[in-house]
Each structure stands twice: as structure tokens, then as C-alpha cells.
Amino acid sequence: MKHALGSDLLLAIKYMFGFLDEQADRHQIPDADIHHTWKKNCLLLCFWLNMIKNRQVLFNIYKSSSTDACPSVLA
């Protein structure tokens, strides 16, 4: 059975959110707002981290090893 990239991505996000829920249960954090904030922040931070580290995909530019080291420190 062939999976589309979107379904694989959704499965990864579902797994990550499940992991965050398990950690909240493990550490006895009952506040649903905290769970929501963790999930919201991890998606946004992962997106921006990827855009900073892999800017050649977004801007179609050459990435030398010296210019690659600087954003990796920021990320």
C-alpha cells in the first residue's frame, strides 16, 4: 500500500503529540492549556528551525559549509 507524503507527515505529528500527552501524564500535568501550548510551540519551532537551517530550499541559494555553520548555531 502506497502512502502519500501528507499522510506520513500527519502520522509523525500524531506520534509526536501522543508522546507529549504521555509526558504530561507521566509528570502529572493536568492543565489542558499546557498540553495545547506544547503542541503548538513544537510545530511552530520545528517549522522555523527547518527554514533557518535549510534556507536553500526556500530561497534557492547555494549553501557553503561556512554559511551553513552560522544558522546551525542559531537553530
C-alpha positions, -999 to 999 in steps of 0.1 A, spaced: 0 0 0 14 34 -10 12 63 14 12 99 4 37 123 19 9 142 37 -3 111 54 32 102 66 36 137 79 3 135 98 13 102 113 46 117 125 27 147 141 2 123 157 31 103 172 48 135 185 15 148 200 9 114 216 44 115 231 38 150 245 5 137 260 23 107 276 49 130 291 23 153 305 6 123 321 39 109 334 47 142 350 12 147 363 4 179 344 -34 181 342 -37 216 326 -50 212 290 -37 247 282 -2 235 288 -7 204 266 -20 227 238 9 251 242 35 223 240 19 211 208 15 245 192 51 255 200 67 223 189 51 225 154 60 262 150 95 258 163 102 227 141 90 247 111 111 277 117 141 257 127 139 238 94 135 271 75 166 286 92 188 255 88 176 247 52 171 281 38 185 270 4 152 251 -1 131 283 5 154 308 -13 170 285 -39 206 297 -29 239 279 -26 248 268 9 286 266 16 299 249 47 309 282 64 275 297 59 258 265 70 276 266 104 262 300 114 225 292 112 231 258 128 243 277 159 212 298 159 189 269 154 
